[in-house]
Amino acid sequence: MKYLELTVGAVLVYNFVLSRFLGICPFLGVSKRLSTAMGMSGAVIFVMALASCITSAISNYLLCFTINGVEVKLDFLRILLFILVIAALVQLLEVMMQKLTPALYRALGIYLPLITTNCAVLGAATINAESNRSVLDSTIFGAFSGVGFALALLLFASIREKLELASPPKSFEGTPIALVTAGILAMAFTGFAGLC
């Protein structure tokens, strides 16, 4: 039951994009095409899951320890270490994508390195640390938070592709209709608030 609540909560109830409004930059930037949205979704799931695992281990085992009966807390280093871990994972992912899928690498462009500064990834790591979750729980939460990010991104990208065929009023073309659509999606996700 605990893991069901953790996963459903991460994907639907506390969705980073549509409920917490974190990670909006890649959400708006990569959602014009479903194919690039799928690539970014996979990248974010990979980074969030691994970052949550590693940062949880750092938070649980390296930042708080005991020496000769004296408890040492290095919590002030948490954000710095988390950012370093996330940046290293994104660099690893970038090199892998450049070698394995060069077309997707080019399509994602600047948004791939922006995962480093994606506040959803850092938010997941910080929430795990503040909730004192175990490494396993943190990894599950991070992976399913990434799935929630992917769900929001793929829904939004598919709607935006359909909107290109529509003819909204001139003042709503482009970014305005995208923001209105994102707002409607966010309102729809508030309906999941009572699940957890």
VENHU-V251634 format. One record per residue. N is the residue number from 0. NEAR is the number of other ideal C-beta (glycine too) atoms within 8 Angstrom. Layout:
n=N near=NEAR
n=N near=NEAR
This chain:
n=0 near=4
n=1 near=5
n=2 near=7
n=3 near=7
n=4 near=9
n=5 near=12
n=6 near=10
n=7 near=11
n=8 near=11
n=9 near=14
n=10 near=12
n=11 near=9
n=12 near=12
n=13 near=10
n=14 near=16
n=15 near=15
n=16 near=15
n=17 near=11
n=18 near=12
n=19 near=9
n=20 near=7
n=21 near=10
n=22 near=14
n=23 near=8
n=24 near=9
n=25 near=14
n=26 near=14
n=27 near=11
n=28 near=9
n=29 near=13
n=30 near=12
n=31 near=7
n=32 near=9
n=33 near=9
n=34 near=8
n=35 near=13
n=36 near=14
n=37 near=9
n=38 near=13
n=39 near=14
n=40 near=13
n=41 near=9
n=42 near=13
n=43 near=18
n=44 near=13
n=45 near=11
n=46 near=15
n=47 near=16
n=48 near=12
n=49 near=10
n=50 near=16
n=51 near=17
n=52 near=12
n=53 near=10
n=54 near=16
n=55 near=17
n=56 near=10
n=57 near=12
n=58 near=12
n=59 near=11
n=60 near=7
n=61 near=9
n=62 near=13
n=63 near=10
n=64 near=8
n=65 near=7
n=66 near=6
n=67 near=4
n=68 near=4
n=69 near=6
n=70 near=6
n=71 near=8
n=72 near=6
n=73 near=9
n=74 near=7
n=75 near=4
n=76 near=8
n=77 near=12
n=78 near=8
n=79 near=7
n=80 near=11
n=81 near=15
n=82 near=10
n=83 near=8
n=84 near=13
n=85 near=16
n=86 near=9
n=87 near=8
n=88 near=13
n=89 near=13
n=90 near=8
n=91 near=8
n=92 near=13
n=93 near=11
n=94 near=8
n=95 near=8
n=96 near=15
n=97 near=8
n=98 near=6
n=99 near=6
n=100 near=7
n=101 near=9
n=102 near=6
n=103 near=11
n=104 near=11
n=105 near=7
n=106 near=10
n=107 near=13
n=108 near=6
n=109 near=6
n=110 near=12
n=111 near=14
n=112 near=8
n=113 near=11
n=114 near=15
n=115 near=9
n=116 near=5
n=117 near=13
n=118 near=8
n=119 near=15
n=120 near=14
n=121 near=12
n=122 near=12
n=123 near=16
n=124 near=16
n=125 near=11
n=126 near=9
n=127 near=16
n=128 near=12
n=129 near=6
n=130 near=6
n=131 near=5
n=132 near=8
n=133 near=7
n=134 near=9
n=135 near=6
n=136 near=11
n=137 near=14
n=138 near=12
n=139 near=12
n=140 near=15
n=141 near=17
n=142 near=12
n=143 near=12
n=144 near=16
n=145 near=16
n=146 near=11
n=147 near=15
n=148 near=18
n=149 near=12
n=150 near=10
n=151 near=15
n=152 near=17
n=153 near=12
n=154 near=9
n=155 near=14
n=156 near=15
n=157 near=9
n=158 near=10
n=159 near=12
n=160 near=10
n=161 near=8
n=162 near=11
n=163 near=6
n=164 near=4
n=165 near=6
n=166 near=2
n=167 near=7
n=168 near=5
n=169 near=4
n=170 near=5
n=171 near=8
n=172 near=8
n=173 near=5
n=174 near=6
n=175 near=9
n=176 near=11
n=177 near=12
n=178 near=9
n=179 near=9
n=180 near=12
n=181 near=12
n=182 near=8
n=183 near=8
n=184 near=13
n=185 near=11
n=186 near=7
n=187 near=8
n=188 near=12
n=189 near=8
n=190 near=5
n=191 near=9
n=192 near=7
n=193 near=3
n=194 near=8
n=195 near=6
